[in-house]
Amino acid sequence: MTVSDYGYVSAAEESEGKGIPARVTAARGGYFHIVCDSGQGVARLKASAYREGNEPPVTGDFVRLDWNPVGESRILQTLPRKSCFKRLDPSSSGRQAQVLAANFDFVFLLMSLNQNFNVRRLERYLALTWESGAKPVVVLTKTDLLRGHKRFLREAGRVSAGAPVHAVSAKTGAGLEELTPYVQPRTTFVLLGSSGVGKSSLINALAGDEWMPTMEIR
C-alpha cells in the first residue's frame, strides 16, 4: 500500500518542503499513526516546526515527515486540508475552534428507524457537513425493524437539499449495495450519528468482517 492508495494527491499549493508525504490514520496523546510509501509507523511532531502557531495534524490529515524505519518518525508539516470537522474547543472556553478530522470525501449521516429519526437533527447534520467541505449522504439504518420506510425516505428527502438518501439494514444486508459508489479505493468517508444508530454494524457490514465491536442498545 502507498500513500496514494490512502487518497493522497500532490497539490500545487504544497510547499516544496523536506520529507515525504504521509497520512495520519490515528492521533492519540501526541502520537500519530501514519502510513507512507515506506510503510506504516508512529510519529511525533518536530517541535521546532510547530512552534509558531502551525496547526498540528488530526486523524485524516496529510503531512510531510522524516521517515524513521526503526523508530519514531518526525512530522514536519501539516498539508492543506480539503475538508474538516470543527467544534468549539472546550479547553478554550468555547472561543477557539478545534479540528476533529480532516480530508474526507463523504459523510454518512446515520439515523436509525427505532425512534431515532429526527428531522431537526438531520438538518443540523447536513449544515455541519456542508460547512466541512465534504458531501453528505443520508443513511437510514435498521430498516429490518419496521415493515415500511418510504415515509421516512420522503421526510429525509424533503430536507436533504439534494443529498442522496438511502435506507439500509446491516443485519439483513438490504440496501447496502446502494452505498457501493461511495466506498471506493482512494475515497474516505466518515460516519456521523447518535449512539446506537448502528455505525459499527454498518462498518462491519461494508467491510465484510468484524472490524468494530458492537453491542445491544439499551
Backbone as a ProteinNet text record, in pm:
[ID]
protein_1_A
[PRIMARY]
MTVSDYGYVSAAEESEGKGIPARVTAARGGYFHIVCDSGQGVARLKASAYREGNEPPVTGDFVRLDWNPVGESRILQTLPRKSCFKRLDPSSSGRQAQVLAANFDFVFLLMSLNQNFNVRRLERYLALTWESGAKPVVVLTKTDLLRGHKRFLREAGRVSAGAPVHAVSAKTGAGLEELTPYVQPRTTFVLLGSSGVGKSSLINALAGDEWMPTMEIR
[TERTIARY]
83.7	0	88.3	46.7	118.1	28.4	86.2	6.6	-98	-71.4	-171.6	-294.1	-272.7	-385.2	-474.6	-420	-495.6	-551.7	-548.5	-614.7	-524.7	-393.9	-305.7	-291	-308.3	-283.3	-200.3	-86.6	0.2	-72.6	-68.8	-139	-39.1	-80.4	9.3	42.7	-50.2	-26.1	67.6	108.1	202.7	338.1	396.3	529.5	631.6	739.9	844.8	933.1	873.9	945.6	1018.4	1084.8	1157.1	1059.9	1110.9	1030.8	947.1	873.6	788.9	643.4	546.7	405.7	360.1	270.8	213.3	72.8	-5.9	-139.9	-149	-212.9	-235.6	-361.5	-347.7	-462.4	-520.6	-447.1	-497.9	-407.9	-466.6	-390.9	-429.6	-327.8	-354.8	-243.5	-277	-185.8	-49.3	-44.7	82.7	152.4	96.3	150	55.3	114.7	37.9	72.9	-29.3	-9.2	-16.2	85	95.2	120.2	87	118.3	178.8	284.7	350.2	405.4	471.3	523.1	626.7	689	792.4	737.3	608.4	548	455.5	428.7	345	427.2	387.9	462.8	399	476.4	432.9	521.4	461.6	537	498.3	586.3	559.2	593.2	545.3	573.8	719.2	780.1	909.1	882.1	925.2	886.8	919.3	1036.4	1075.9	988	926.6	842.1	702.5	665.5	529.3	528	632.2	638.8	562.9	547.7	494.8	348.8	268.3	125.4	82.9	173.9	133.8	38.4	-67.4	-170.1	-125.1	-126.2	-86.1	-188.4	-147.2	-238.5	-341.2	-449.1	-552	-571.7	-655.1	-683.7	-734.4	-673.1	-711.2	-620.8	-539.3	-451.7	-343.3	-300.5	-179.7	-68	48.5	161.6	287.6	392.8	526.5	609.1	691.7	767	903.4	988.2	1114.8	1087.7	1098.8	1067.6	1181	1143.7	1239.6	1191.5	1261.2	1212.8	1228	1306.3	1331.3	1285.2	1216.5	1169.4	1064.2	1051.1	951	994.7	905.3	928.9	894.9	936.1	910	827.5	712	623.2	672.1	691.9	748.5	644.1	532.3	435.5	300.2	193.8	56.8	16.6	-22.3	-55.2	-197.2	-226.8	-359.5	-471.4	-583.5	-697	-802.3	-869.2	-980.6	-1114.3	-1117.2	-1238.8	-1198.6	-1283.1	-1254.9	-1378.6	-1387.2	-1489.6	-1429.7	-1503.4	-1457.8	-1566.1	-1520.4	-1610.6	-1541.5	-1617.3	-1556.4	-1475.6	-1352.8	-1260.9	-1300.3	-1337.6	-1376.3	-1265.3	-1139.6	-1028.4	-1007.3	-1070.1	-1056.2	-1179.9	-1264.5	-1391.4	-1480.2	-1470.6	-1556.8	-1517.8	-1392.3	-1352.6	-1273.3	-1222.5	-1143.3	-1198.4	-1173.9	-1220.6	-1119.2	-1169	-1085.6	-1119.6	-1019.1	-1040.4	-1040.2	-1139.3	-1153.6	-1107.1	-1131.2	-1093.2	-1082.7	-1005.9	-979	-972.6	-993	-970.4	-1058.6	-1187.5	-1282.4	-1367	-1414.3	-1492.1	-1641.9	-1688.6	-1831.1	-1852.7	-1969.2	-2011.4	-2143.2	-2143.6	-2266.5	-2339.7	-2456.8	-2538.3	-2637.5	-2611.6	-2689.2	-2802	-2919.4	-3033.9	-3103.1	-3130.4	-3195.1	-3346.1	-3416	-3562	-3622.6	-3553.6	-3607.8	-3630.4	-3705.6	-3741.3	-3626.3	-3516.7	-3406.2	-3425.6	-3510.5	-3526.9	-3578.8	-3506.8	-3541.4	-3501.1	-3600.1	-3573.3	-3486	-3511.5	-3431.3	-3284.3	-3260.8	-3123.8	-3058	-3133.9	-3080.9	-3041.8	-3121.2	-3088.6	-2957.8	-2936.2	-2810.8	-2692.3	-2710.2	-2604.2	-2569.6	-2671.3	-2648.4	-2571.3	-2609.7	-2540.7	-2394	-2369.4	-2233.4	-2150.1	-2210.6	-2137.5	-2107.2	-2205.4	-2179.7	-2069.3	-2070.2	-1967.3	-1828.8	-1823.4	-1695.3	-1625.1	-1701.8	-1644	-1662.2	-1724.9	-1749.7	-1893.2	-1926.5	-2060.2	-2140.1	-2260.7	-2341.5	-2415.1	-2429	-2508.3	-2595.2	-2725.8	-2817.1	-2840.5	-2816.2	-2831.9	-2927.2	-3044.5	-3142.4	-3117.9	-3085.6	-3044.5	-3155.6	-3132	-3219.6	-3358.8	-3363.8	-3493	-3559	-3483	-3541.7	-3633.6	-3634.8	-3717.8	-3860.9	-3889.9	-4026.5	-4056.5	-4181.8	-4221.6	-4208	-4236.9	-4230.2	-4148.3	-4064.3	-3981.2	-3989.7	-4083.8	-4093.4	-4126.4	-4206.5	-4240.7	-4114.6	-4023.9	-3900.4	-3809.9	-3809	-3731.5	-3783.6	-3916.1	-3974.8	-3939.8	-3951.1	-3922.1	-3775.9	-3686	-3543.9	-3513.4	-3574	-3551.2	-3601.4	-3704.7	-3762.2	-3664.6	-3575.1	-3482.5	-3338.2	-3312.5	-3174.5	-3104.4	-3177.1	-3118.5	-3037.2	-3088.9	-3023.5	-2927.6	-2897.3	-2810	-2882.8	-2814.4	-2879.9	-2925.5	-3035	-3091.3	-3106.3	-3055.3	-3061.8	-3114.3	-3183.6	-3233.4	-3169.3	-3106.9	-3031.4	-3055.7	-3013.8	-3011.3	-2879.2	-2796.2	-2671	-2697.6	-2812.4	-2845.3	-2882.2	-2966.7	-3011.3	-2932.9	-2861.7	-2789.3	-2871.7	-2997.3	-3085.2	-3032.7	-3022.7	-2985.3	-2836.6	-2754.6	-2611.8	-2545.3	-2597.2	-2537.8	-2549	-2645.3	-2661.5	-2546	-2473	-2360.9	-2229.2	-2229	-2105.6	-2037.8	-2109.7	-2041.4	-1959.9	-1992.4	-1919.7	-1802.3	-1801	-1699	-1604.1	-1512.8	-1423.1	-1277.8	-1182.2	-1041.3	-1010	-920.3	-874	-984.3	-1091.2	-1201.5	-1217.4	-1241.8	-1256	-1395.5	-1459.5	-1587.9	-1585.2	-1665.8	-1681.4	-1828.3	-1855.4	-1991.9	-2028.4	-2145	-2193.7	-2333.6	-2352.3	-2483.3	-2483.7	-2601	-2615.5	-2569.2	-2545.6	-2511.6	-2627.1	-2594.5	-2695.8	-2761.3	-2717.5	-2781.6	-2724.8	-2615.8	-2561.4	-2437.6	-2356.9	-2234.9	-2137.4	-2110.1	-2016.9	-2070.8	-2200.6	-2260.6	-2251.2	-2270	-2261.2	-2118.4	-2020	-1880.3	-1848.6	-1891.1	-1865.4	-1932.7	-2054.9	-2127.8	-2061.2	-2015.3	-1949.7	-1813.2	-1744.4	-1612.5	-1620.9	-1735.8	-1749.1	-1671.1	-1642.6	-1564.9	-1597.4	-1557.6	-1585.9	-1473.9	-1477.2	-1375.6	-1402.9	-1530.8	-1568.3	-1655	-1629.6	-1714.6	-1853.3	-1954.2	-2092.4	-2155.5	-2262.5	-2333.9	-2479.1	-2564.9	-2706.6	-2728.2	-2821	-2852.1	-2949.2	-2942.8	-3030.1	-3165.9
-119.4	0	126	225.6	353	463.2	580.4	691.4	734	710.1	739.1	649.5	525.7	435.8	487.5	571.8	632.2	769.2	801.7	922.1	1041.5	1025.9	1141.2	1178.8	1308.7	1363.7	1489.3	1496.6	1612.6	1737.3	1842.8	1966.7	2077.7	2168.2	2276.7	2368.2	2379	2471.7	2415.5	2290	2233.4	2303.4	2333.6	2392.5	2284.7	2326.5	2232	2206.2	2147.7	2123.8	1991.7	1963.9	1839.2	1727.9	1606.9	1494	1434.3	1330.5	1258.9	1268.4	1258.1	1267	1141.6	1160.3	1050.1	1089.3	990.5	1019.1	974.3	1057.2	1024.6	939.2	818	727.9	726.6	779.1	791.3	887.9	960.1	1055.1	1034.5	1003.4	976.1	1031.8	1131.4	1181.6	1223.3	1293	1339.9	1241.3	1121	1020.7	1007.9	989.4	983.2	854.8	775.2	657.3	703.1	668.4	719.5	606.3	634.1	542.4	624.7	571.5	640.4	535.7	580.2	486	390.5	430.1	346.3	247	260.2	167.8	238.2	171.2	226	239	334	352.8	456.5	500.7	600.7	724	841	965.5	1063.7	1158.5	1271.5	1399.1	1511.4	1638.8	1678	1737.4	1801.3	1935.8	1952.1	2067.2	2199.7	2210.7	2338.1	2375.7	2276.9	2303.8	2349.8	2329.1	2363.3	2465.5	2543.5	2641	2769.1	2804.1	2935.5	2928.9	2855.6	2853	2761.6	2681.8	2585.9	2484.2	2454.3	2365.7	2220.5	2150.9	2010	1925.4	1809.9	1725.1	1655.1	1610.3	1528.3	1405.4	1314.3	1194.8	1234.2	1176.9	1206.1	1305.2	1378.5	1478.4	1412.5	1484.3	1450.7	1540.7	1482.5	1555.7	1525.1	1599.2	1564.4	1529.5	1425.7	1380.1	1325.2	1321.3	1249.1	1105.5	1012.6	872.5	805.8	731.8	653.3	508.8	418.5	280.4	199.1	248.2	169.2	240.5	351.8	425.2	526.5	630.2	733	825.4	846.2	946.3	1084	1187.9	1324.6	1398.4	1452.9	1525.9	1669.2	1712.7	1844.5	1948	1900.8	1995.7	1929.8	2003.8	1961	2020.6	1936.4	1984.8	2042.5	2126.6	2188.5	2085.1	2118.2	2026.7	2060.5	1955.3	1977.6	1976.1	1918.8	1918.3	1892.4	1935.7	1907.8	1933.1	1859.7	1881.8	1964.1	2067.6	2151.7	2160.9	2186.3	2218.5	2321.3	2385.5	2478.2	2399.8	2440.7	2370.3	2396.1	2292	2312.1	2373.7	2344.2	2397.2	2547	2604.8	2748.7	2825.1	2762	2823.3	2858.3	2779.3	2797.9	2911.7	2962.1	3076.3	3036.8	2914.1	2871.2	2741.5	2723.2	2602.4	2490.1	2369.6	2250.1	2158.2	2120.2	2031.2	1887.5	1808.6	1670.7	1568.6	1594.4	1501.2	1580.7	1526.2	1603.5	1513.5	1577.3	1515.6	1394.3	1410.5	1305.8	1354.5	1259.6	1292.2	1292.8	1195.3	1182.1	1171.7	1217.8	1199.5	1123.5	1003.8	928.1	978.6	1036.6	1088.4	979.8	913.9	795.8	831.3	778.3	782.3	648.5	589.2	458.4	475.4	372.5	377.9	312.7	327.1	280.3	399.5	496.9	619.7	718.7	694.4	789.7	895.9	869.4	960.3	1095.6	1203.8	1338.6	1436.2	1502.4	1590.7	1708.6	1766	1880	1840.5	1724.2	1678	1655.2	1598.7	1576.7	1709.3	1811.7	1942.9	1996	1973.1	2016.5	1938.3	1807.5	1724.5	1772.4	1802.7	1847.2	1979.3	2072.8	2202.1	2183.5	2096.9	2070.2	2009	1919.9	1853.2	1948.5	2028.3	2124.3	2220.6	2260.2	2351.8	2286.8	2155.3	2084.5	2080.5	2093.5	2083.7	1947.9	1854	1719.7	1708.9	1593.2	1570.5	1481.1	1523.8	1441.5	1330.1	1216.9	1103.9	1060.2	1073.1	1036.8	885.7	818.9	673.6	641.2	589.7	546.4	399.1	366.6	231	153.5	24.7	-67.9	-76.8	-83.5	-98.4	-231.5	-325.6	-454.4	-443.1	-325	-307.9	-267.2	-234.5	-196.7	-242.6	-252.9	-307.7	-207.1	-82.6	18.6	137.6	188.2	302.2	415.5	405.9	507.6	644.9	646.3	775.7	845.8	769.6	827.2	874.1	798.1	840.7	973.9	988.2	1113.6	1229.8	1209.1	1316.3	1357.9	1258.9	1290.8	1362.2	1316.1	1378.1	1521.1	1550.8	1686.2	1790	1750.4	1846.8	1825.1	1724.5	1686.7	1780.3	1873.5	1973.2	1907.6	1798	1731	1621.1	1607.8	1498.8	1366.3	1261.3	1131.4	1074	998.8	935.5	786.4	703.7	558.5	496	384.6	308	170.1	129.3	4.3	-73.8	-197.2	-281.2	-356.9	-328.4	-402.4	-546.9	-572.2	-707.6	-798	-749.7	-832	-805.7	-693.3	-655.9	-575.5	-551.3	-477.3	-335.4	-295.5	-159.1	-128	-220.1	-190.5	-166.2	-230	-211.8	-67	7.2	147.2	234	185.9	263.2	234.3	136	97	213.5	303.7	413.8	504.5	507.3	594.9	523.6	392.3	313.6	257.6	342.1	307.3	332.4	268.5	296.7	445.1	492.6	631.8	729.2	678.8	761.8	743.1	853	847.9	894.3	819.2	863.8	854.5	938	933.7	912.7	862.8	836.2	931.6	992.3	1084.8	1041.1	1019.3	976.4	953.7	947.4	927.4	788	771.5	639.8	543.5	423.9	322.1	319.2	406.8	407.1	300.1	234.8	126.6	161.6	256.2	295.1	176.9	111.8	-1	-116.3	-143.2	-251.7	-222.9	-96.9	-62.2	-77.9	-35.3	-52.1	-200.3	-283	-427	-486.6	-441.1	-494.5	-453.3	-329.3	-282.4	-348.8	-373.4	-436	-586.1	-645.7	-790	-862.1	-790.5	-850.1	-775.3	-833.2	-773.1	-676	-556.9	-456.1	-379.5	-358	-276	-357.9	-351.3	-425.6	-362	-444.9	-396.6	-453.1	-387.3	-434.4	-392.6	-459.6	-425.6	-287.9	-210.7	-79.5	-96.8	-1.7	-11.9	47.6
0	0	0	-74.9	-79.6	-25.1	-2.1	48.2	-54.7	-182.9	-286.3	-271.3	-226.8	-202.9	-90.4	-5.9	103.4	65.6	-64.4	-112.2	-134.4	-117.8	-134.1	-281	-308.3	-441.5	-421.9	-486.4	-472.7	-520.9	-439	-471.5	-501	-590.6	-630.3	-513.6	-415	-304.6	-198.5	-213.6	-118.1	-131.5	-18.7	-22.8	-58.5	-118.3	-154.7	-32.5	68	191.9	190.1	301.2	315	352.2	353.5	397.3	287.2	323.6	229.8	276.1	182.8	223.1	296.6	391.4	468.5	510.8	553.1	605.1	750	830.2	971	980.4	1030.8	1043.5	1184.1	1281.1	1418	1493.5	1588.5	1670.5	1816.3	1899.2	2040.1	2126.6	2207.7	2308.6	2258.7	2147.4	2095	2003.2	1987.9	1896.2	1777	1658.9	1536.3	1461.4	1432.7	1349	1203.8	1126.6	990.4	891.8	765.8	656	542.9	482.4	372.1	275.5	171.6	71.9	130.7	240.8	302	402.4	437.3	533	631.5	742.3	848.2	975.1	1060	1183.3	1272.6	1370.6	1467	1452.1	1464.9	1450.2	1560.5	1581.9	1670.6	1595.5	1647.9	1583.4	1603.8	1503.9	1521.7	1586.8	1710.9	1791.6	1723.6	1664.3	1603.7	1485.7	1420.6	1304	1343.3	1470.2	1513.7	1626.7	1639.7	1747.7	1718.6	1592.2	1556.7	1513.2	1586.4	1559	1447.2	1393.9	1290.4	1350.4	1278.3	1332.1	1327	1440.3	1439.3	1365.1	1316.4	1239.3	1326.5	1261.3	1324.1	1235.9	1280.7	1200.9	1062.3	960.3	822.6	753.1	828.5	767	683.3	580.3	507.8	560	577	634.8	554.6	583.2	536.1	658.6	646.2	762.8	725.4	825.2	815.1	858.6	766.5	793.9	870.4	974.4	1051.2	1051	982.1	970.5	1098.9	1195.3	1317.3	1443.6	1430.9	1548.4	1510.3	1592.4	1566.9	1454.1	1358.7	1255.4	1311.1	1241.5	1284.9	1179.7	1221.4	1131.2	1118.4	994.7	966.5	928.9	872.3	815.7	800.3	832.4	803.4	669.6	575.2	441.3	437.2	338.8	328.9	325	390.6	401.2	296.3	245.8	153.8	226.8	347.3	428.6	572.7	666.1	807.2	891.4	1001	1101.8	1214.4	1257.5	1367.5	1475	1597.1	1706.8	1794.6	1883.7	1977.2	2079.5	2099	2188.1	2333.1	2408.1	2548.8	2632.7	2599.5	2678.7	2659.2	2556.6	2530.3	2573.2	2655.4	2699.1	2580.9	2474.7	2359.4	2268.7	2280.4	2198.4	2074.4	2069.9	1956.1	1897.9	1768	1701.6	1718.5	1728.2	1737.9	1621.1	1542.4	1429.6	1479.1	1437.6	1484.3	1381.8	1255.1	1148.5	1018.3	923.5	801.9	679.2	563.3	431.6	404.6	424.7	390	272.4	193.6	73.8	99.7	179.2	208.2	358.9	402	540.9	538.9	596	610.4	734.4	713	823.2	861.7	973.3	1011.5	1107.8	1075.5	1166.4	1158.1	1273.5	1272.7	1280.9	1238.5	1235.6	1359.6	1473.4	1601.6	1693.4	1645.8	1716.9	1724.2	1651.1	1647.7	1540.2	1442	1329.8	1377.7	1338.8	1383	1273.5	1213.5	1100.2	1141	1257.7	1301.4	1318.8	1376.8	1394	1257.9	1163.7	1030	964.5	982.5	927.2	986.1	1115.9	1178.5	1122.2	1106.2	1048	907.4	828.1	690.9	688.5	774.5	779.2	818.4	916.9	961.6	849.7	772.3	664	549.9	508.5	401.4	442.9	569.8	619.6	617.3	634.3	639.4	504.7	395.3	262.2	197.4	269.1	214.5	164.4	107.8	54.2	149.5	188.4	278.8	206.2	275.2	227.9	345.3	332.7	441.4	437.4	550.1	557.7	672.7	638.1	737.8	766.3	889.6	925.3	994.4	1006.7	1080.1	1017.6	884.6	817.7	851.3	906.2	944.4	1065.2	1130.5	1249.7	1217.3	1090.9	1054.9	913.2	880.9	751.5	638.7	664.2	558.9	602.4	512.2	548.6	445.4	351.8	247.2	304.4	411.9	473.1	524.1	583.3	635	521	411.3	294.7	241.1	236.8	187.6	279.9	410.2	505.8	499.1	489.4	479.3	348.3	238.7	110	104.5	181.1	182.6	236.1	328.2	389.5	346.7	260.9	231.3	133.9	74.6	-16.6	-128.6	-181.4	-292.7	-254.6	-126.5	-82.5	-100.4	-143.3	-161.6	-28.5	-33	86.9	59.9	150.9	135.4	264.5	248.7	363.3	359.2	470.8	470.9	599.8	595.6	715.2	717.3	818.1	831.6	870.3	931.3	976.4	860	768.7	656	527.6	522.6	401.3	303.5	333.7	242.7	221.2	95.9	60.6	64.2	113.3	126.5	-8.5	-113.4	-245.7	-292.9	-238.2	-277	-227.4	-128.4	-73.6	-145.1	-235.2	-304.6	-376.1	-443.8	-513.7	-422.9	-293.7	-201.5	-133.8	-140.3	-71.2	-176.4	-220.9	-329.4	-288.4	-356.9	-327.7	-340.9	-256.2	-254.5	-215.5	-156.6	-110.4	39.5	110.6	256.2	294.9	382.8	435.9	588.1	650.9	796.1	827.8	947.8	991.6	1104.7	1092.5	1193.9	1235.4	1365.6	1412.9	1562.9	1620.4	1764	1804.5	1932.8	1986	1961.1	1912.4	1892.5	1756.5	1662.8	1530.7	1438.8	1481.7	1400.9	1322	1372	1299.4	1287.8	1400.4	1398.5	1314.4	1326.4	1248.5	1099.3	1060.2	918.7	867.8	946.7	905.2	886.2	980.7	970.1	846.7	819	703.9	573.1	565.1	442.7	424.2	535.6	527.9	508.4	541.4	532.7	639.8	750.9	859.3	988.1	1101.8	1231.7	1267	1208.9	1234.9	1363.9	1393.5	1509.6	1603.5	1735.1	1829.7	1835.7	1850.8	1861.1	1987.8	2030.9	2149.1	2137.8	2213	2211.6	2272.8	2213.1	2270.1	2386	2479.2	2595.8	2563.8
[MASK]
++++++++++++++++++++++++++++++++++++++++++++++++++++++++++++++++++++++++++++++++++++++++++++++++++++++++++++++++++++++++++++++++++++++++++++++++++++++++++++++++++++++++++++++++++++++++++++++++++++++++++++++++++++++++++

